[in-house]
């Protein structure tokens, strides 16, 4: 099935969830949605406003999010998102490998878990914090025992407080302007033509929304995701170089 057909089916499903929430006076939830799937939601956003909606991933830093249809002022009660936060740690930290996001995700997928039941995974110091649907949390706790060759244990209660401050590296760049294509080209060391292809290919998101406007002038606090390259926050201008370029600051997610 083509990506376009899958996104159209997703939009249909979202419309059905919104209607079911409104008609039955209940909250309805999607599974975890990636950025392209969230973009499909924005395409029908006005059509579901009557039902009320919100989005949550488990932490302000999460990109993968669930949509909840329904709102307290419409339904008259509150219901939390069915998201659990798990912590995955090596059984013998001294002998553990340096594990990546891909390693943890691969180990989870090898258990037969569907991708949309797992949200963001944050890795630091050979450990991982994993957001997932509460319906699979116990299964992961009982069965996630190894990541690559490292024996691990999975437990409830990830360190969410550590995720409130992003782990970033501050970088200064000299650029002709704060146009987003210029910043992306300089930061990721790609040719201007390749940078344009990233926009045309639907791989650049600003504050969670797809942007094809490569001439967009960045604003302080903008969070940019370039699929396949990474994420950064634009921190603003820091001055001017002797050659007339501006010096800007970006905070790059590790």
N, C-alpha and C positions, 0 to 999 in steps of 0.2 A: 504494500500500500504506500502511495506517495505521501510525502510530508504534508502537502496541501490537504489531501483527503483526511489525514489523521487530525489535522488542526480543525477542519470543518466538523468532524465527528466530535472533537473535544468541545467546540463551541455549542453544538447541539446538546451535549451532556450537561454543560454548564447552565444552559437555559432551562433544562429539565430540573436540575437541582434547585435553581432559584424558584421555579414554579412550585415544586414540591414543598419547599420551605414555607412559602407564603400561604399555600392552600391548606397545609396540615398544621400550621403554627408550630413548626419544629425547626431546629437548626440542621442544616445539611453541610457536609464537608467534602471537598475534593481530596485526592491524595496529594503528595508533594508534586509541585509543578516547577519545571525549569523555566529559564528566562523566555525561551521561544513560546512555551505554552502559556506563560503569563501574558505575553504579547497577544496571543489569541483571545484571552479574556478581555484585554483592553479594547479589542475590536467590537465586543458586544456589551461593553460596560454600561452604556446608557440603557440598554434593554433590560437590565437586571436591577436597576436602581430601586425599583419599587419594592424589592424583597429585602434590601439592605445587604451589605457584604463587608468583609474585612479580610486581611491577609496576614498570615503569621508563619514564621519558620522555626520558632523556638528561641531565637536570639536576634537582636537588631542587625547582627552581622550576616545573617543567613540570606543566601540568594534563592535557594529552593524554598518555596512557600506553599502552604495550603490556603485555599479560599474557603471561608465560612459564609454561607448564606443565612440571613437572618440577623436581627439586631435587637438589643434589649428594649429599645423604644418601640419596636414593632411587635415583638413576641411577648414582651412583658416579663421576661426572665433571662438569666445569663447562663451560658454553657461554655466551658473552656474547650480549647482545641485538644484533640486526642493525640498529643505529641509527647513522647517520652525522650528524655536525655540520658544517654548511657555513656559510661566511661570504659575504655578499653586500655588495659595496662599490661606490660610484659610481666610474666611470672618471675623472671630473673633479670631485672633491669640491667645489671652489670654486663650480661652476655647478650643482650637484645640487639638486633640489627637496627640500623637507621631506616625507619619505615616511612613511606610516603602516603599521601592521600590515596593514590591509585592502589597501593598495597592493601590498605584497610578496606577500600570499596571492593576490590577483587575478592578478598576473603569473605566478605558478606554476600556478594553475588554468588559465590561458589556454594553457598548453603541453600541455593534455590530461592533466594529472596527477590521479589520484583523490585526494579529500580524505583518505582514511584512510591514505595513504602518507606524509603530512606531519604532523609533530607540532607543537610550539609554535614560534612565531616571535617573537623578541625584537628590538625595534627601538631603536636609540640612536645619536644623532649621524649620521643619514642612512645608517647601516649596519644590517644585520640578521644575526642568527644564526638559522639554520634547522635544525631537527632533522627527519630524514627516514629512510625505510627505505634500507638500503644498496643495495638493488636499483635505486633510481632516482637515486642520488647522481650517478653519472657523467652521466646524461642531463641533470640540472639544471646541472651544471658546464659542459656543452657547449652548452646551449640557452638558459639564462636570461641574456639580454643586455640587457633593458630593463625598467624598472619605471616606469610612466607614460611621461614623456618623457625620463627619465634613463637614460643608458647605464650598465650595471653589469657587473661581472665576478663570477662565482661560483667559489669555491674551497673545497677541503677544509680542515678544521681551523678551526672556529669558535672564538671566544674563550670557551671554557666557563668559565674561571676568573673572568671578569667576572660570570657568572650566579650564582655562589655567594652573593653578597651582593645581595639584591633592591634594585632602584631604587624607593625609596618616598619619600613625603612624609609627615612627621609632622603630624598634625592633632589639636587638642584640641576636644572637644565637651562641652557641658553637657546632661545628660539626666536624667530622673527616676530611671532605673534602668539596669542593664546588660543588660536584656532585649534580645534580638537584634532584634526588630521595632522597638523604640525607636531603637536605634543605626542600623539601616538607614534608617529614616525620616529621622532627623536628618542623617546623612552625605550621603545622596543627595537631600535636600530634596524628599521626596515626602510626601503626606498619609498619615496612619496607615492609612486604608482602602486606599490603593494599596499600601502596604507589606504589608498582609495578603494582597492579591491575588498578590503575588510569591511568598509561601509556598504559597498554595493552587495556584498555577500551576506549582509544581515548579521554581522558578527560583533557589532559595537552597540553597547547599551549604556545609557546615561541615567543614573538613578533608577535602574531597573526597567527602563523603557528603551525599546529599539530606536536607534537614530540612524538615518541615512544622510543626515545633513552634515557633511564633512567640514563645512565652514562654520559650524557652531562655535561661538566664542565662549570659552569655559568660564564658569562662575565658581567662586570659592565654596568648597564643600561638595562640589559635584563628585559623585562616585561613578567611575567608568569601569566597565567590564569589557574586555576584548577577548572573546572566546578563542581559546588556544594560546593566549599569551598571559593573561592575568587580570588583576584589578588594581586600581589606584584611586586616590582621592586628590583632587586638585586643591592645593593650598594657597594659590595666589601668586602675585608678582612680588619679587624680592629686590628689584632694582634694575639697572641697565648696565650693559657691558660697554667697554670702550668702543666696540665696533657697532654700537647702536642696536644690538639685540636686547631683548628683555630676559631677565633671569627669573625663572619661576620655580616654585617648589611643588613637589608631588610626594605623597605618602604611598609607597608601593606595598601591597600586601605580600607577605612572604608565602 
